[in-house]
């Protein structure tokens, strides 16, 4: 038996993303989402999560999109006060202050908790929680808040409780296909808990201007709403 979590990343990015996620939950197989706490759609996502408690919601920790919640985290931002891009973050890894990462991520988690939405687990935008240098922060926050953490593909994050046995990132871009979920049984023949990362959304100006991954998100919505899971795969 495959126990399946289909997690929609970027909840809170924008209204279009939020509505795509909710539609894929109510009319499809999305059963989990992870929320960004620093974006223009965050407050709407909180309200939608409260209106649809059947959707499990974790936190999508951010270091590479939008602006931080805190003002005094200069090593994490560019001259405009926005987070570094992913490429800039990797170039500046040696100058990033872990203390600032921990304070900013703590602020994001505390904002989530203050919303009253139950918090299930944590992952991160652009998988930055898998950066080796950030591991001590991830470990401390996971322990402090008792939060399971998304796996790094087929590998677990050292020293934390895993959210699932594996996390699959290939339901994305050219990897999108209607038979994707049928093929899971071919790859995993033993009992296992799997997370499939997804990015369903409807397009709006914020998404078109703020992300390089756009039109394929609509295709994700269509697939996730049409899927009939085969016998032997059960949504958690």
N, C-alpha and C positions, 0 to 999 in steps of 0.2 A: 504493500500500500504506500502510495506517495501522498504525504500530507502537504498541501500546497498553500502558500501565501503568495498572492499576486499584489505586490506593493506599488502603488502609484507615487512616484517621487514628485517633488516640487509643489505640493499642496500649499497654497498661499502665494504662489508666484504672481498670479493675476486672476481676474474673474474668469477668463477663458479657460485657464488651467483648472480652476476650482470646479467649474461646471462640467468639464470633460471628465474629471475624476468622479464626481458624484453620479453622473450619467453611467459611467462604466461600473460603478458599484451597484446602483439600483437596478440596472438593466443588463449587467454583465457579471464578470467573475472577479473584478477587483474587490478584495476583502480587507485591504489595508492601505494606508497612505502615510507619508511622512511630511510634516509641515515645516515650512520655512517661517521663522518668526520675525523677519526683518524686511518683508516685501510688501508691496502695495495691496496685495490680496489677502494678507494674513488675517485681518479682523473678519473678513467675510468667510474665510476658511474655518475660523473658530466657530462662527455661527452655524455654518453648514454641518460641521462635525457634531454640534449639539443637536441639530435637527435630525441627524441620521446616525444615532448611536450604534447601529449595527456595523458601521465602518470603524475598524480598529485604526488608531492614529498614533504614530510615533513622531519623533522630532527629526527633522532634516537639518543637522547642524551646518552652519554656513560660515565659510571663510573667503569665498571667491565670487560673491554676487551681491550687489546692492551695497548698503552701508551698515556698519556695525551698530548695535544697540548702544554701546558705550562710546564715550568721547575720547577717553584717555588710553587708546590702544594704537599708538602711532606706528608700531612696527607692522601692523596688519593692514595699513591703508596707504593709498597713493596720495598725491598732492591735493586731489579733489575731496579727500575724505572717504572715498569708496574703498571697498576691499580690493586687494590685488586680484588680477586675473589668475587663472590656474597656472599659466605659464610663468607669470611673474612670481607667484608664490613659490614655485619650484626653484626659481633662480635665487630667491631671497631666503631660502630655508635657513641658512646660517645666521640670518639677522632677525628672524622672527623670534619674539620673546614668548616662551611657553607660558609664562605667567599671564601674559595678555590674552593668549588663546584660551587659557583656562577661565579667566574672568569673563571674557566675552561669551564663551559657550555656556558658562554658568548662568549668565544673564538671559541667554536664549532659553535655556531649560526652565529657569524660574518664571519667565514670561509665559511659557507654555503651561506650567503648573498653575499659575494664577488664573488661567482661563477657565479652569474647572473641567476641561476635557481630560478623560483618563489617558495617561501616557503609557504606551505599550513598550517602546523600544527606541533605540537611536541608530541613525546612520548619518550620512553627510552628503552635501552637494559636491559633485565631482569626486566622490570617494576620498575626500581629504583625510578622513579618519584612519585611512590605511597608510598614510605617510609615516614612515618609521620614526621620524623625529617627534611626532605627535603622540606616539603610543603611551607615554606616561600620563598625559592628560586624559586620553581616552579611558585608560584603566582607572584613574582616580574618579572620573565622573560616572563611569559605569557602576563602580562600587558605591559611591556616595548616594546616587539616586536609584540604585538597584535596577539598572536598565540593561537588558540584553542588547547586544550590538550586532549589526549586520556583518555577516562573514565576508571575507575578501575572496570572492569567487569560491573555489573549492577548498580554501584554507580558512581556518579560524583565526580570529584576532587573539593574540597571546594574552592570557591573564584576564579575560572577561568572559561573561556568560554569553554564548552565541544565541542569536535570535532564531536561526535555523541551522541545519547541518551544512548546507551550501547555499550560496546566492548566485543566481545566474543573471548575467548582464547582456545576453545576446538577443533578447527580444527588443531589438533596437535597430533603427535604420534599415539597412539591407537585410537584416536578420528577421524582419517581420514576415510572418506567413501564417495562413489560417490553420495549418496543421502543426504549428509549433508545439502546442501542448500535448498533442497525440504522440509526438516523438519523445517526450520525456520518459515514457515507459520503456523505450528502446535503450536510452542512455542509463537509466537507473532501474535496476531489476530487483534491488533489495529494498526493504522498508526504509524510508528516509523522509526527512522534513526539508522541503525546498522552498526558497524564496525566489520568485521571478520579479526582477525589477522592470517597471513599466513607466511610461511617461504619457498617458492619455491627456488630451487637452483639445479645446476648441480655440481657434486663433483669435487673438485680439492684438491691439497695437503694442501693448506692453510685451507680449511674447515675441512678436515679430521684430521689435527693436532690441529686445534683451536676451535673445537666445539664438544660437546657430541651429538648433534642432526645432523645426517648426511644423511644416506640412505633414511630416511623417507621424506627428502626434495625433492627427485626425484619423489616419489609417489605424493607429493603435486603438482608438476608441471603437472603430468599426469592428475590428477583429475581436476585441475583448467583449463586446456586446453579442457577438455571433457565436462565440465558442460554446460547444457542448463538450464538457470534459468526459473523457472515456472512463469506462469502469476501471477501478484501481487507483484513481486520482480523486482525492477528497479535499475540498476547501476547508481550511481551519477557521 
